[in-house]
Amino acid sequence: MGDLLIRNISDALKRDIAAVAKRTERSLSDEAKELLRKGLIAESDIKPVEEQSAYDVLRAAVADCLMTDEEHQEFMALIEESRKNDYERPGFGFE
C-alpha cells in the first residue's frame, strides 16, 4: 500500500476533516481516505460496493481476467443463468 502526502491544506479544511473524524470515531487519516473515496464515487458512475448486487461485484471482479471473448461470454452466461435460479434457503422448506 502506498502513501499520499497532500501539501498546503488550509487550517479550516483540516479542522473540518478532524471534526468529521471525531464524530465518526475515525483517525484523521482514515477519515481523509473515506472522504476521498466518497468523492471519487460521486464523480464517477460507479456505485459503492454496498449498493451493488453480488452479480455486479462479481462481474466487475472478473472483467479484467485474461479470457478470450468467447470464454468471457460463456462465463458471464453461466453467472446470469445461476443468478436467475431460485435456490432454496435454509428455513424455507429445506430440511
MOPAC internal coordinates of N, CA, C and O (Angstrom, degrees):
PM7 1SCF
backbone

  N    0.0000 0     0.00 0     0.00 0    0    0    0
  C    1.4431 1     0.00 0     0.00 0    1    0    0
  C    1.5137 1   108.57 1     0.00 0    2    1    0
  O    1.2310 1   120.51 1   -39.40 1    3    2    1
  N    1.2903 1   116.64 1   140.60 1    3    2    1
  C    1.4525 1   121.12 1  -178.17 1    5    3    2
  C    1.5128 1   113.00 1   -95.83 1    6    5    3
  O    1.2310 1   121.59 1    -8.30 1    7    6    5
  N    1.3180 1   114.56 1   171.70 1    7    6    5
  C    1.4584 1   122.16 1   176.48 1    9    7    6
  C    1.5151 1   108.70 1  -110.82 1   10    9    7
  O    1.2310 1   121.16 1   -23.23 1   11   10    9
  N    1.3191 1   115.38 1   156.77 1   11   10    9
  C    1.4558 1   121.55 1   177.98 1   13   11   10
  C    1.5206 1   107.49 1  -135.57 1   14   13   11
  O    1.2310 1   120.67 1   -54.74 1   15   14   13
  N    1.3044 1   116.32 1   125.26 1   15   14   13
  C    1.4547 1   121.49 1   177.78 1   17   15   14
  C    1.5255 1   107.61 1  -109.39 1   18   17   15
  O    1.2310 1   120.78 1   -55.96 1   19   18   17
  N    1.3063 1   116.12 1   124.04 1   19   18   17
  C    1.4665 1   120.40 1   178.43 1   21   19   18
  C    1.5253 1   107.18 1  -112.25 1   22   21   19
  O    1.2310 1   121.05 1   -60.41 1   23   22   21
  N    1.3065 1   115.60 1   119.59 1   23   22   21
  C    1.4659 1   121.16 1  -176.42 1   25   23   22
  C    1.5248 1   111.49 1   -96.36 1   26   25   23
  O    1.2310 1   121.79 1   -21.41 1   27   26   25
  N    1.3054 1   114.18 1   158.59 1   27   26   25
  C    1.4749 1   123.41 1   171.96 1   29   27   26
  C    1.5221 1   113.36 1    59.82 1   30   29   27
  O    1.2310 1   120.37 1  -134.91 1   31   30   29
  N    1.3094 1   116.89 1    45.09 1   31   30   29
  C    1.4690 1   121.13 1   173.53 1   33   31   30
  C    1.5220 1   107.33 1   -83.89 1   34   33   31
  O    1.2310 1   120.61 1   -46.24 1   35   34   33
  N    1.2963 1   116.44 1   133.76 1   35   34   33
  C    1.4643 1   119.04 1  -179.85 1   37   35   34
  C    1.5237 1   109.81 1   -65.15 1   38   37   35
  O    1.2310 1   121.18 1   -28.38 1   39   38   37
  N    1.3207 1   115.34 1   151.62 1   39   38   37
  C    1.4694 1   120.15 1   178.27 1   41   39   38
  C    1.5210 1   110.72 1   -59.37 1   42   41   39
  O    1.2310 1   120.90 1   142.95 1   43   42   41
  N    1.3253 1   115.88 1   -37.05 1   43   42   41
  C    1.4698 1   119.83 1  -179.10 1   45   43   42
  C    1.5296 1   111.31 1   -64.22 1   46   45   43
  O    1.2310 1   120.27 1   136.28 1   47   46   45
  N    1.3414 1   117.08 1   -43.72 1   47   46   45
  C    1.4662 1   120.34 1   179.18 1   49   47   46
  C    1.5223 1   110.40 1   -64.60 1   50   49   47
  O    1.2310 1   120.28 1   137.57 1   51   50   49
  N    1.3225 1   117.07 1   -42.43 1   51   50   49
  C    1.4623 1   120.31 1   178.41 1   53   51   50
  C    1.5275 1   110.66 1   -62.38 1   54   53   51
  O    1.2310 1   120.10 1   138.60 1   55   54   53
  N    1.3308 1   117.42 1   -41.40 1   55   54   53
  C    1.4717 1   120.84 1   177.27 1   57   55   54
  C    1.5244 1   110.98 1   -62.30 1   58   57   55
  O    1.2310 1   120.82 1   138.80 1   59   58   57
  N    1.3484 1   116.04 1   -41.20 1   59   58   57
  C    1.4712 1   119.95 1   179.65 1   61   59   58
  C    1.5327 1   111.00 1   -63.16 1   62   61   59
  O    1.2310 1   120.88 1   136.10 1   63   62   61
  N    1.3275 1   115.91 1   -43.90 1   63   62   61
  C    1.4629 1   119.26 1   178.80 1   65   63   62
  C    1.5292 1   110.13 1   -65.19 1   66   65   63
  O    1.2310 1   120.57 1   138.81 1   67   66   65
  N    1.3227 1   116.52 1   -41.19 1   67   66   65
  C    1.4698 1   120.95 1   178.90 1   69   67   66
  C    1.5269 1   110.91 1   -62.83 1   70   69   67
  O    1.2310 1   120.27 1   141.58 1   71   70   69
  N    1.3239 1   117.09 1   -38.42 1   71   70   69
  C    1.4663 1   120.36 1   179.47 1   73   71   70
  C    1.5297 1   110.73 1   -65.31 1   74   73   71
  O    1.2310 1   120.53 1   137.17 1   75   74   73
  N    1.3319 1   116.59 1   -42.83 1   75   74   73
  C    1.4637 1   120.14 1   177.46 1   77   75   74
  C    1.5210 1   109.91 1   -64.99 1   78   77   75
  O    1.2310 1   120.33 1   138.53 1   79   78   77
  N    1.3306 1   116.98 1   -41.47 1   79   78   77
  C    1.4715 1   121.22 1   179.18 1   81   79   78
  C    1.5215 1   110.62 1   -59.83 1   82   81   79
  O    1.2310 1   120.47 1   137.26 1   83   82   81
  N    1.3080 1   116.71 1   -42.74 1   83   82   81
  C    1.4726 1   120.60 1   178.66 1   85   83   82
  C    1.5165 1   110.79 1   -63.51 1   86   85   83
  O    1.2310 1   120.67 1   136.94 1   87   86   85
  N    1.3305 1   116.32 1   -43.06 1   87   86   85
  C    1.4667 1   121.60 1  -179.45 1   89   87   86
  C    1.5293 1   111.58 1   -65.04 1   90   89   87
  O    1.2310 1   120.10 1   143.29 1   91   90   89
  N    1.3278 1   117.41 1   -36.71 1   91   90   89
  C    1.4611 1   121.44 1  -178.12 1   93   91   90
  C    1.5317 1   112.60 1   -93.24 1   94   93   91
  O    1.2310 1   121.39 1   179.27 1   95   94   93
  N    1.3556 1   114.94 1    -0.73 1   95   94   93
  C    1.4637 1   121.73 1  -179.91 1   97   95   94
  C    1.5248 1   112.16 1    59.77 1   98   97   95
  O    1.2310 1   121.03 1  -139.76 1   99   98   97
  N    1.3312 1   115.64 1    40.24 1   99   98   97
  C    1.4565 1   122.53 1   174.41 1  101   99   98
  C    1.5168 1   108.81 1  -112.83 1  102  101   99
  O    1.2310 1   120.90 1   -18.31 1  103  102  101
  N    1.3174 1   115.88 1   161.69 1  103  102  101
  C    1.4606 1   119.69 1   172.34 1  105  103  102
  C    1.5290 1   108.31 1   -71.91 1  106  105  103
  O    1.2310 1   120.95 1   -16.64 1  107  106  105
  N    1.3187 1   115.78 1   163.36 1  107  106  105
  C    1.4633 1   120.09 1   177.84 1  109  107  106
  C    1.5259 1   110.10 1   -59.36 1  110  109  107
  O    1.2310 1   120.57 1   138.18 1  111  110  109
  N    1.3228 1   116.51 1   -41.82 1  111  110  109
  C    1.4609 1   121.51 1   179.65 1  113  111  110
  C    1.5240 1   111.62 1   -64.78 1  114  113  111
  O    1.2310 1   120.36 1   133.79 1  115  114  113
  N    1.3339 1   116.91 1   -46.21 1  115  114  113
  C    1.4700 1   119.92 1   179.85 1  117  115  114
  C    1.5264 1   111.37 1   -64.51 1  118  117  115
  O    1.2310 1   120.66 1   142.39 1  119  118  117
  N    1.3211 1   116.34 1   -37.61 1  119  118  117
  C    1.4680 1   118.97 1   178.96 1  121  119  118
  C    1.5207 1   110.75 1   -67.47 1  122  121  119
  O    1.2310 1   120.09 1   139.82 1  123  122  121
  N    1.3226 1   117.44 1   -40.18 1  123  122  121
  C    1.4659 1   120.62 1   177.80 1  125  123  122
  C    1.5271 1   110.04 1   -61.78 1  126  125  123
  O    1.2310 1   120.10 1   137.90 1  127  126  125
  N    1.3418 1   117.41 1   -42.10 1  127  126  125
  C    1.4705 1   120.52 1   178.12 1  129  127  126
  C    1.5201 1   110.70 1   -63.04 1  130  129  127
  O    1.2310 1   120.21 1   138.13 1  131  130  129
  N    1.3291 1   117.21 1   -41.87 1  131  130  129
  C    1.4625 1   120.55 1   179.71 1  133  131  130
  C    1.5314 1   110.78 1   -64.26 1  134  133  131
  O    1.2310 1   120.41 1   137.60 1  135  134  133
  N    1.3124 1   116.82 1   -42.40 1  135  134  133
  C    1.4668 1   120.19 1   179.07 1  137  135  134
  C    1.5307 1   111.19 1   -65.71 1  138  137  135
  O    1.2310 1   120.15 1   141.27 1  139  138  137
  N    1.3292 1   117.32 1   -38.73 1  139  138  137
  C    1.4638 1   120.20 1   176.01 1  141  139  138
  C    1.5283 1   110.87 1   -63.27 1  142  141  139
  O    1.2310 1   120.80 1   136.33 1  143  142  141
  N    1.3529 1   116.08 1   -43.67 1  143  142  141
  C    1.4698 1   120.56 1   179.34 1  145  143  142
  C    1.5295 1   110.24 1   -60.62 1  146  145  143
  O    1.2310 1   120.47 1   133.67 1  147  146  145
  N    1.3265 1   116.71 1   -46.33 1  147  146  145
  C    1.4690 1   120.67 1   179.67 1  149  147  146
  C    1.5288 1   110.93 1   -63.30 1  150  149  147
  O    1.2310 1   120.58 1   141.40 1  151  150  149
  N    1.3177 1   116.50 1   -38.60 1  151  150  149
  C    1.4607 1   120.30 1   178.74 1  153  151  150
  C    1.5169 1   111.92 1   -65.04 1  154  153  151
  O    1.2310 1   120.32 1   139.19 1  155  154  153
  N    1.3239 1   116.99 1   -40.81 1  155  154  153
  C    1.4640 1   120.39 1   177.82 1  157  155  154
  C    1.5227 1   111.19 1   -64.95 1  158  157  155
  O    1.2310 1   120.60 1   138.80 1  159  158  157
  N    1.3140 1   116.45 1   -41.20 1  159  158  157
  C    1.4647 1   120.19 1   178.73 1  161  159  158
  C    1.5198 1   110.12 1   -64.27 1  162  161  159
  O    1.2310 1   120.40 1   137.52 1  163  162  161
  N    1.3191 1   116.85 1   -42.48 1  163  162  161
  C    1.4691 1   120.73 1  -179.60 1  165  163  162
  C    1.5224 1   111.56 1   -63.45 1  166  165  163
  O    1.2310 1   120.17 1   149.54 1  167  166  165
  N    1.3272 1   117.27 1   -30.46 1  167  166  165
  C    1.4600 1   121.72 1  -179.16 1  169  167  166
  C    1.5229 1   113.06 1   -85.64 1  170  169  167
  O    1.2310 1   120.39 1   173.38 1  171  170  169
  N    1.3215 1   116.86 1    -6.62 1  171  170  169
  C    1.4614 1   119.47 1  -177.58 1  173  171  170
  C    1.5251 1   110.14 1  -119.14 1  174  173  171
  O    1.2310 1   121.61 1    -2.18 1  175  174  173
  N    1.3071 1   114.53 1   177.82 1  175  174  173
  C    1.4613 1   120.01 1   176.92 1  177  175  174
  C    1.5220 1   110.97 1   -93.43 1  178  177  175
  O    1.2310 1   120.19 1  -174.45 1  179  178  177
  N    1.3243 1   117.24 1     5.55 1  179  178  177
  C    1.4545 1   121.20 1  -176.49 1  181  179  178
  C    1.5247 1   109.54 1   -84.05 1  182  181  179
  O    1.2310 1   121.11 1   -49.43 1  183  182  181
  N    1.3235 1   115.48 1   130.57 1  183  182  181
  C    1.4544 1   120.18 1   175.67 1  185  183  182
  C    1.5214 1   108.88 1   -82.57 1  186  185  183
  O    1.2310 1   119.72 1   -31.95 1  187  186  185
  N    1.3339 1   118.14 1   148.05 1  187  186  185
  C    1.4609 1   119.13 1   173.74 1  189  187  186
  C    1.5308 1   109.57 1   -58.03 1  190  189  187
  O    1.2310 1   120.31 1   -29.46 1  191  190  189
  N    1.3156 1   117.02 1   150.54 1  191  190  189
  C    1.4654 1   121.17 1  -178.76 1  193  191  190
  C    1.5210 1   110.58 1   -53.90 1  194  193  191
  O    1.2310 1   120.17 1   142.49 1  195  194  193
  N    1.3298 1   117.28 1   -37.51 1  195  194  193
  C    1.4667 1   120.55 1  -178.81 1  197  195  194
  C    1.5279 1   112.48 1   -60.46 1  198  197  195
  O    1.2310 1   119.87 1   156.62 1  199  198  197
  N    1.3217 1   117.85 1   -23.38 1  199  198  197
  C    1.4638 1   121.98 1  -177.42 1  201  199  198
  C    1.5276 1   112.64 1  -101.68 1  202  201  199
  O    1.2310 1   120.08 1  -178.30 1  203  202  201
  N    1.3391 1   117.45 1     1.70 1  203  202  201
  C    1.4544 1   120.64 1   179.94 1  205  203  202
  C    1.5250 1   109.73 1   -98.12 1  206  205  203
  O    1.2310 1   120.99 1   -26.00 1  207  206  205
  N    1.3180 1   115.71 1   154.00 1  207  206  205
  C    1.4562 1   119.77 1   173.69 1  209  207  206
  C    1.5232 1   108.46 1   -75.67 1  210  209  207
  O    1.2310 1   120.73 1   -19.18 1  211  210  209
  N    1.3127 1   116.21 1   160.82 1  211  210  209
  C    1.4688 1   120.44 1   176.86 1  213  211  210
  C    1.5250 1   109.89 1   -59.16 1  214  213  211
  O    1.2310 1   120.52 1   144.16 1  215  214  213
  N    1.3117 1   116.62 1   -35.84 1  215  214  213
  C    1.4626 1   121.76 1   178.58 1  217  215  214
  C    1.5284 1   110.60 1   -60.94 1  218  217  215
  O    1.2310 1   120.23 1   133.76 1  219  218  217
  N    1.3287 1   117.17 1   -46.24 1  219  218  217
  C    1.4626 1   120.84 1  -179.46 1  221  219  218
  C    1.5305 1   111.64 1   -64.61 1  222  221  219
  O    1.2310 1   120.52 1   140.84 1  223  222  221
  N    1.3336 1   116.61 1   -39.16 1  223  222  221
  C    1.4580 1   120.55 1   179.05 1  225  223  222
  C    1.5207 1   110.29 1   -65.18 1  226  225  223
  O    1.2310 1   120.58 1   135.43 1  227  226  225
  N    1.3389 1   116.49 1   -44.57 1  227  226  225
  C    1.4607 1   120.86 1   179.15 1  229  227  226
  C    1.5208 1   110.81 1   -64.34 1  230  229  227
  O    1.2310 1   120.58 1   137.28 1  231  230  229
  N    1.3216 1   116.49 1   -42.72 1  231  230  229
  C    1.4697 1   120.59 1   179.58 1  233  231  230
  C    1.5254 1   110.11 1   -60.78 1  234  233  231
  O    1.2310 1   119.95 1   138.05 1  235  234  233
  N    1.3124 1   117.71 1   -41.95 1  235  234  233
  C    1.4625 1   120.50 1   178.68 1  237  235  234
  C    1.5292 1   111.15 1   -68.07 1  238  237  235
  O    1.2310 1   120.64 1   144.92 1  239  238  237
  N    1.3261 1   116.38 1   -35.08 1  239  238  237
  C    1.4651 1   120.00 1  -178.66 1  241  239  238
  C    1.5196 1   112.35 1   -66.34 1  242  241  239
  O    1.2310 1   120.00 1   147.55 1  243  242  241
  N    1.3135 1   117.61 1   -32.45 1  243  242  241
  C    1.4679 1   120.35 1  -177.54 1  245  243  242
  C    1.5196 1   112.34 1  -101.20 1  246  245  243
  O    1.2310 1   119.98 1  -177.35 1  247  246  245
  N    1.3013 1   117.65 1     2.65 1  247  246  245
  C    1.4655 1   120.68 1  -175.53 1  249  247  246
  C    1.5227 1   112.78 1   -60.76 1  250  249  247
  O    1.2310 1   120.21 1   146.70 1  251  250  249
  N    1.3160 1   117.21 1   -33.30 1  251  250  249
  C    1.4636 1   120.03 1  -176.78 1  253  251  250
  C    1.5219 1   113.26 1  -101.02 1  254  253  251
  O    1.2310 1   119.96 1  -168.40 1  255  254  253
  N    1.3223 1   117.67 1    11.60 1  255  254  253
  C    1.4682 1   120.46 1   179.22 1  257  255  254
  C    1.5222 1   109.82 1   -66.02 1  258  257  255
  O    1.2310 1   121.73 1   -28.32 1  259  258  257
  N    1.3063 1   114.30 1   151.68 1  259  258  257
  C    1.4606 1   119.44 1  -179.56 1  261  259  258
  C    1.5248 1   109.53 1   -82.51 1  262  261  259
  O    1.2310 1   120.81 1   -96.96 1  263  262  261
  N    1.3020 1   116.06 1    83.04 1  263  262  261
  C    1.4534 1   123.14 1   177.62 1  265  263  262
  C    1.5153 1   107.77 1  -125.22 1  266  265  263
  O    1.2310 1   121.52 1   -26.04 1  267  266  265
  N    1.3092 1   114.71 1   153.96 1  267  266  265
  C    1.4589 1   117.95 1   172.16 1  269  267  266
  C    1.5259 1   106.93 1   -71.73 1  270  269  267
  O    1.2310 1   120.38 1   -16.00 1  271  270  269
  N    1.3076 1   116.87 1   164.00 1  271  270  269
  C    1.4615 1   120.05 1   177.84 1  273  271  270
  C    1.5251 1   110.60 1   -58.46 1  274  273  271
  O    1.2310 1   120.66 1   139.95 1  275  274  273
  N    1.3184 1   116.34 1   -40.05 1  275  274  273
  C    1.4659 1   120.82 1  -179.82 1  277  275  274
  C    1.5269 1   110.94 1   -65.00 1  278  277  275
  O    1.2310 1   120.06 1   136.26 1  279  278  277
  N    1.3363 1   117.48 1   -43.74 1  279  278  277
  C    1.4669 1   120.99 1   178.65 1  281  279  278
  C    1.5244 1   110.82 1   -63.45 1  282  281  279
  O    1.2310 1   120.91 1   138.81 1  283  282  281
  N    1.3301 1   115.87 1   -41.19 1  283  282  281
  C    1.4614 1   120.04 1   179.84 1  285  283  282
  C    1.5287 1   110.86 1   -64.33 1  286  285  283
  O    1.2310 1   120.16 1   136.15 1  287  286  285
  N    1.3319 1   117.30 1   -43.85 1  287  286  285
  C    1.4641 1   120.45 1   178.91 1  289  287  286
  C    1.5232 1   110.78 1   -62.33 1  290  289  287
  O    1.2310 1   120.40 1   137.71 1  291  290  289
  N    1.3306 1   116.83 1   -42.29 1  291  290  289
  C    1.4604 1   120.54 1   179.29 1  293  291  290
  C    1.5274 1   110.61 1   -64.26 1  294  293  291
  O    1.2310 1   120.58 1   135.78 1  295  294  293
  N    1.3263 1   116.50 1   -44.22 1  295  294  293
  C    1.4574 1   121.22 1   179.05 1  297  295  294
  C    1.5301 1   110.75 1   -61.20 1  298  297  295
  O    1.2310 1   120.33 1   133.62 1  299  298  297
  N    1.3230 1   116.97 1   -46.38 1  299  298  297
  C    1.4636 1   120.54 1  -179.30 1  301  299  298
  C    1.5300 1   111.13 1   -66.13 1  302  301  299
  O    1.2310 1   119.83 1   145.00 1  303  302  301
  N    1.3365 1   117.93 1   -35.00 1  303  302  301
  C    1.4566 1   120.72 1   176.90 1  305  303  302
  C    1.5289 1   110.55 1   -64.47 1  306  305  303
  O    1.2310 1   120.41 1   139.96 1  307  306  305
  N    1.3206 1   116.82 1   -40.04 1  307  306  305
  C    1.4661 1   120.62 1   177.48 1  309  307  306
  C    1.5234 1   111.43 1   -64.54 1  310  309  307
  O    1.2310 1   120.67 1   139.17 1  311  310  309
  N    1.3193 1   116.32 1   -40.83 1  311  310  309
  C    1.4696 1   119.79 1   177.32 1  313  311  310
  C    1.5256 1   110.15 1   -63.94 1  314  313  311
  O    1.2310 1   120.29 1   135.00 1  315  314  313
  N    1.3155 1   117.05 1   -45.00 1  315  314  313
  C    1.4711 1   120.83 1  -179.91 1  317  315  314
  C    1.5224 1   110.73 1   -61.52 1  318  317  315
  O    1.2310 1   120.37 1   136.74 1  319  318  317
  N    1.3211 1   116.90 1   -43.26 1  319  318  317
  C    1.4688 1   121.16 1   178.46 1  321  319  318
  C    1.5200 1   110.46 1   -62.28 1  322  321  319
  O    1.2310 1   120.87 1   135.55 1  323  322  321
  N    1.3172 1   115.94 1   -44.45 1  323  322  321
  C    1.4612 1   121.21 1   179.57 1  325  323  322
  C    1.5239 1   110.93 1   -64.22 1  326  325  323
  O    1.2310 1   120.41 1   140.30 1  327  326  325
  N    1.3239 1   116.82 1   -39.70 1  327  326  325
  C    1.4676 1   121.43 1  -179.05 1  329  327  326
  C    1.5216 1   111.57 1   -62.21 1  330  329  327
  O    1.2310 1   120.53 1   146.27 1  331  330  329
  N    1.3154 1   116.60 1   -33.73 1  331  330  329
  C    1.4597 1   121.07 1  -177.08 1  333  331  330
  C    1.5209 1   113.49 1   -79.92 1  334  333  331
  O    1.2310 1   120.27 1   163.33 1  335  334  333
  N    1.3317 1   117.08 1   -16.67 1  335  334  333
  C    1.4650 1   119.97 1   179.72 1  337  335  334
  C    1.5186 1   110.60 1   -67.26 1  338  337  335
  O    1.2310 1   120.99 1   -34.43 1  339  338  337
  N    1.3129 1   115.71 1   145.57 1  339  338  337
  C    1.4540 1   120.99 1   178.43 1  341  339  338
  C    1.5248 1   107.60 1  -104.47 1  342  341  339
  O    1.2310 1   120.91 1   -89.15 1  343  342  341
  N    1.3272 1   115.87 1    90.85 1  343  342  341
  C    1.4564 1   120.05 1  -178.44 1  345  343  342
  C    1.5183 1   110.02 1   -78.92 1  346  345  343
  O    1.2310 1   121.50 1   -35.78 1  347  346  345
  N    1.3323 1   114.73 1   144.22 1  347  346  345
  C    1.4580 1   118.66 1   175.91 1  349  347  346
  C    1.5151 1   108.41 1   -73.10 1  350  349  347
  O    1.2310 1   121.29 1   -37.99 1  351  350  349
  N    1.3023 1   115.13 1   142.01 1  351  350  349
  C    1.4539 1   120.68 1   179.25 1  353  351  350
  C    1.5238 1   109.10 1  -114.16 1  354  353  351
  O    1.2310 1   120.27 1   -31.22 1  355  354  353
  N    1.3221 1   117.09 1   148.78 1  355  354  353
  C    1.4646 1   119.85 1   177.53 1  357  355  354
  C    1.5223 1   111.26 1   -50.67 1  358  357  355
  O    1.2310 1   121.11 1   -42.94 1  359  358  357
  N    1.3033 1   115.48 1   137.06 1  359  358  357
  C    1.4557 1   120.16 1  -179.86 1  361  359  358
  C    1.5160 1   113.82 1    92.40 1  362  361  359
  O    1.2310 1   120.30 1   174.94 1  363  362  361
  N    1.3353 1   117.04 1    -5.06 1  363  362  361
  C    1.4557 1   121.03 1   179.84 1  365  363  362
  C    1.5227 1   109.24 1  -122.95 1  366  365  363
  O    1.2310 1   120.81 1  -121.46 1  367  366  365
  N    1.3596 1   116.05 1    58.54 1  367  366  365
  C    1.4512 1   120.95 1   177.80 1  369  367  366
  C    1.5027 1   113.26 1    85.54 1  370  369  367
  O    1.2310 1   119.99 1  -174.26 1  371  370  369
  N    1.3001 1   117.62 1     5.74 1  371  370  369
  C    1.4538 1   121.87 1   179.95 1  373  371  370
  C    1.5196 1   107.81 1   -93.79 1  374  373  371
  O    1.2310 1   119.97 1   -69.87 1  375  374  373
  N    1.3108 1   117.66 1   110.13 1  375  374  373
  C    1.4656 1   120.71 1  -174.07 1  377  375  374
  C    1.4954 1   110.99 1   -87.10 1  378  377  375
  O    1.2310 1   120.10 1   180.00 1  379  378  377

